[in-house]
Amino acid sequence: MTPVNPRRWRYRDPGTRPDLYRPAEGPSLPDDSTVHLVLDLALRVGEAQLASGAGAADVTATMLDVTAAYGLPHTEVDVTYTSITVSHRRGYRAAPITSMRVVRGRGIDYTRLASVEELVRRITAGGLDAGEAYAELDQVVNAGHPYPRWVATLARAGMAGSVALLVGGTALLALTAALVTAVVDRVGRLLNRRRLPFFFQQVVGGALATTVAVAIYATDLLPSVRPSLLVAVGIVVLLSGLSLVGTVQDAITGYSVTAAGRTVEAALLTAGLIAGVALTLRVGVQFGVRTSVSDPLPPLISAVPLQFAAGAATSAFFALAGYAPPKAVLVAAAAGATGTAGYGLLTLTGTNAITCAAIAATAIGFGGAILSRRLTTPPLVVAMAGVVPLLPGWLTYRALYQLTIEDDAAGLSTLVLAAGTALALAAGVVLGEHLGRPVRSGLTRLGARRR
């Protein structure tokens, strides 16, 4: 006979056989309407986070915090790339309550994300009724963007200009890149309204940026503007919208299904960008226009004050384009400056690009994990914005040029180097956040003791 576990089982009656036992009853639970309300509240919180690019582990932990705060300790959460399922077990006397929500829209709004996380902090601190929390969450998720759409367009243009200065471009290149990016953004907005799939939007964006660069080179309209750098800037701006950090975080933390879905989407959107750039370069060759990438890329740290400021501006404009609140924009600028300075100084020591990217990203993730809660800024904003100045736009363009124009197989190794740099950035951020959590917890306990 299987031995009886006294913590889980108890006998039916004192005089019956030991093999006739039944499960012990669990703790008392709220009524069904309250359970449904809490589960739906947790689902909507998780949806807001997942749609903003948060990792599945963070979404799961936040949802479990919400359900536990309202007296539902025995809850299971399952997060995939397109849906969230939550189930609450109610012992042996009642069937479990299960609910699911499909995540259809994926629009980045860091102000909304910050408001949701602030609401979760109030929920876990106690004193906020479930009905009140649900009403506040409804107002948050249904609120419009804090800035007009044209502000986001100007921010993306500013990000392109900052990236141009970051890679050693002139003020004229920065202005040209800003204008091209603004046009690409408005065209993308128009295509999005027509519900064109994002893959084709990436194709159009890459093709537009490359077309302008090829046209400038063919007409010799702006001799001082290097077309290779102009395309590289466009690639960085278009790559910045991919959730690379969340993808790697899901893979490392064991959420394989979600990681696979994000990987496929990132690969597909990147392939669309590559297709647009490569197709335009090939068309240019057919018309006798061959640009050049023979000029070396200037060192990232060639002018320390300028590069430092350009890295900070790139991250700040990226956060602003994602509708981040003013405080988050300042934190993003600090993260971008830190990452850019760290990467540039490491390159001066002769360290390879992938190692430099990993170390700089680790510093960004570590700082974000420690300061985000104290500054009430979502860690995702710090992570995403901090690595944007380091995205391998130049390497990607060089690889495409080698493959499509020069028919050089070395382009494959260059493309692998670009992919490795992107993965190193994402993995470094995840590692930095992991290393920073115990430090943050220790600082929190120390502050509580002092109070």
C-alpha positions, -999 to 999 in steps of 0.1 A, spaced: 0 0 0 12 35 -8 22 53 24 0 82 35 14 117 33 -1 135 64 5 169 49 -17 162 19 -41 134 30 -63 125 59 -85 95 67 -122 94 58 -132 82 93 -112 72 123 -123 35 121 -119 29 83 -90 12 65 -59 34 59 -63 30 21 -96 49 22 -85 84 25 -94 117 7 -77 150 1 -77 176 28 -96 208 21 -77 239 11 -81 274 24 -113 293 20 -116 312 -13 -135 343 -25 -167 338 -43 -169 330 -80 -175 365 -92 -145 378 -73 -123 350 -87 -134 359 -123 -127 396 -117 -92 389 -103 -83 365 -131 -95 390 -157 -75 418 -140 -44 396 -141 -49 387 -177 -53 424 -188 -21 433 -169 -2 405 -186 -16 415 -220 -4 451 -215 31 439 -206 34 412 -233 22 436 -260 50 460 -250 77 434 -255 81 422 -219 95 387 -213 72 358 -205 89 353 -171 82 389 -161 46 387 -173 41 354 -154 56 368 -122 35 400 -123 3 381 -129 10 357 -100 17 387 -78 -17 402 -87 -36 370 -80 -18 363 -47 -25 398 -36 -63 391 -38 -63 358 -21 -58 334 -50 -25 316 -42 -30 284 -62 -29 299 -97 -11 288 -128 -1 310 -157 8 299 -192 22 325 -216 28 320 -253 36 345 -279 0 352 -289 -21 342 -258 -21 341 -220 -39 314 -200 -45 316 -163 -61 289 -142 -70 289 -105 -74 256 -86 -101 254 -60 -94 221 -43 -114 189 -48 -149 203 -41 -150 226 -71 -137 227 -107 -108 250 -115 -116 284 -131 -96 289 -163 -95 320 -186 -76 329 -217 -68 361 -235 -54 365 -270 -28 392 -275 -37 406 -310 -23 442 -309 14 450 -302 18 487 -299 46 502 -278 35 528 -253 60 530 -224 38 555 -205 10 529 -205 35 503 -194 47 525 -166 12 532 -154 4 495 -154 35 486 -134 27 514 -109 -8 500 -105 6 465 -98 29 480 -71 -1 495 -54 -20 462 -57 8 442 -41 12 468 -14 -24 463 -4 -52 487 2 -66 487 -33 -99 469 -39 -101 445 -69 -129 465 -84 -111 498 -81 -80 483 -96 -99 469 -125 -115 503 -132 -81 521 -130 -66 495 -154 -94 500 -178 -87 537 -179 -50 531 -184 -52 506 -213 -79 526 -231 -62 559 -228 -47 575 -258 -10 581 -264 4 609 -242 20 627 -272 6 634 -307 17 610 -335 39 636 -351 60 638 -320 69 601 -324 78 608 -360 101 637 -350 116 614 -323 124 587 -348 139 613 -371 160 626 -342 171 591 -334 183 587 -370 203 619 -368 219 609 -335 229 575 -349 244 593 -379 266 614 -356 274 583 -335 290 565 -365 311 595 -374 288 612 -399 286 649 -406 258 673 -397 246 671 -433 244 633 -431 225 635 -398 200 660 -413 195 638 -444 190 606 -423 165 624 -402 144 635 -432 146 601 -448 135 584 -415 106 608 -411 94 599 -446 98 562 -439 79 565 -406 50 584 -422 48 559 -451 49 530 -426 21 547 -407 0 549 -438 7 512 -447 -2 502 -411 -36 519 -415 -41 498 -446 -33 467 -424 -3 457 -446 16 430 -428 47 442 -410 70 421 -432 61 441 -462 63 473 -442 99 464 -434 106 457 -471 92 491 -480 112 509 -452 145 493 -462 138 499 -499 130 536 -493 161 543 -472 183 526 -497 167 542 -527 174 577 -513 210 567 -506 215 553 -541 198 584 -557 221 608 -538 251 588 -549 240 586 -585 232 623 -589 262 635 -567 237 658 -551 254 656 -517 290 645 -523 298 646 -486 270 622 -476 282 586 -476 254 563 -489 267 534 -469 263 553 -436 228 565 -447 216 530 -453 232 518 -421 214 544 -401 181 534 -416 188 498 -407 194 507 -371 162 526 -369 142 498 -384 159 471 -363 152 491 -331 116 480 -331 124 443 -328 120 427 -293 155 411 -292 158 415 -255 125 398 -248 133 370 -272 166 361 -256 151 364 -221 123 340 -229 148 315 -243 171 317 -213 143 315 -187 127 284 -203 97 298 -221 106 280 -253 73 284 -271 72 321 -266 109 324 -275 103 305 -307 74 327 -317 94 359 -311 124 345 -329 104 337 -360 89 372 -360 122 389 -355 138 368 -382 109 374 -406 110 412 -400 147 413 -404 144 393 -436 120 418 -449 144 446 -441 172 427 -458 151 420 -488 142 457 -492 178 468 -490 193 440 -511 166 444 -538 173 482 -541 210 477 -543 206 451 -570 183 474 -590 209 502 -587 235 479 -601 212 471 -631 211 509 -638 248 512 -635 249 527 -600 274 509 -577 278 525 -543 309 518 -522 316 505 -487 354 507 -490 356 537 -467 363 524 -431 338 530 -404 352 556 -380 359 544 -344 329 547 -322 349 567 -296 367 590 -321 353 622 -305 344 614 -269 321 642 -260 302 640 -293 298 602 -293 288 603 -256 261 628 -263 250 610 -295 246 578 -277 225 595 -250 204 613 -276 198 581 -296 184 563 -266 164 593 -254 148 597 -289 140 560 -290 122 562 -257 103 593 -268 92 575 -300 78 548 -277 58 574 -258 78 571 -227 72 595 -198 98 623 -193 115 606 -164 119 574 -184 134 595 -213 161 608 -190 169 573 -176 170 560 -212 195 588 -221 217 577 -192 216 541 -203 225 550 -238 254 571 -227 267 544 -205 264 517 -231 280 538 -258 309 549 -236 315 514 -224 315 499 -259 338 527 -273 363 524 -245 365 486 -248 371 489 -286 402 510 -278 417 480 -259 414 458 -290 385 437 -277 364 421 -304 330 436 -312 308 408 -298 326 409 -264 324 447 -263 287 445 -270 281 419 -244 299 437 -216 283 471 -224 248 455 -225 255 437 -192 263 471 -176 230 485 -190 210 456 -177 227 457 -143 221 495 -139 185 492 -151 177 464 -126 190 484 -97 176 519 -106 144 511 -123 123 504 -92 138 533 -73 131 557 -102 97 540 -110 108 534 -146 100 501 -164 132 480 -168 122 473 -203 126 509 -213 161 510 -200 170 477 -217 155 485 -251 167 521 -252 202 514 -239 212 489 -266 197 509 -296 230 529 -302 249 496 -304 227 478 -329 248 464 -358 234 485 -387 268 490 -404 277 453 -402 243 444 -417 247 467 -446 283 456 -453 271 420 -453 243 427 -477 266 447 -500 291 419 -501 265 393 -509 243 412 -534 268 435 -552 302 419 -549 290 383 -549 315 377 -521 308 347 -498 326 366 -470 293 385 -466 279 354 -448 305 357 -421 298 394 -418 261 387 -415 268 361 -388 289 387 -370 260 412 -371 236 385 -358 261 376 -330 265 412 -320 227 416 -317 224 384 -297 253 395 -274 235 428 -267 202 410 -258 219 383 -237 241 409 -219 210 429 -209 194 397 -195 225 387 -176 229 422 -162 193 422 -149 199 388 -134 230 400 -116 213 432 -105 182 416 -88 200 404 -56 218 437 -53 184 455 -56 168 433 -30 197 439 -6 195 476 -11 157 475 -5 162 455 28 189 479 39 166 509 33 138 492 52 161 486 82 172 523 82 136 534 83 
